[in-house]
Amino acid sequence: MPIFVNKNISNHCRLGVWKITESYEQLLSRLQLDANDTSTLLGFKNPKRQREWMSVRVMLNELTGRPTKILYNGNRKPYLSDQSYNISISHSDQYSTILMCRDKHVGIDIEKMQPKIDQIAFKFLQEREMGKIDNLQRIYHLYLHWCAKEALYKICDRPNLSFRENMFIEPFQPKRQGIITGRVETSEIHLRLKLYYFSVENYSIVWCYK
């Protein structure tokens, strides 16, 4: 399937969302993999994980208009070998996402929404956040909090950040799309950042840049 969402966020930032409908063979035929990438791909035993991995790279090639190579730093944060863009990637079930920007740090997360998140919400939400969850949209609201904190974690690129202890999402009423505010507080980080969200089918997506 062509890119599901492809839009400019600013003059130098672009957001892509890909719905993965292609087979393994179809995705592979659109890539030029070197020996290391081939080894990585074959190292995934789950066919679904293989398709996720390839879909990100096919989408990235389409967004940039050229073959690109993704590398990872010591914190497993992805970056392009030619350093032409800062990137953040995420995938969940049928969808992959990329946020790319030339001059800003970026973070993005996508999640397929399932009721089981309610059972673990206490692990990533502070009590003051739990008290503001809209029970009429409870699952969606919880997932927006999770995705927002995941995006903040990625943009900070620091190990050992606690979703519950170091991050706080200011109260908001969930809509199909909107803007929320998140904070990261540690002895070294004091960050307050706008995050942008929207939903696609049964998926929530949150992204940010700074």
Buried (B, 14 or more C-beta within 10 A) or exposed (E): EEBBBBEEBEEBBBBBBBBBEBEEEEBBEBBEBEEEBEEBBEEBEEEEEBBBBBBBBBBBBBBBEEEBBBEEEEEEBBBBEEEEBBBBBBBBBBBBBBBBBEEBBBBBBBBEBEEEBEEEBEEBBBEEBEEBBEEEBBBBBBBBBBBBBBBBBBBBBEEEBEBBEBBBBEEBEBEEEEEBBBBBEBEEEEBEBEBBBBBBEBBBBBBBBE
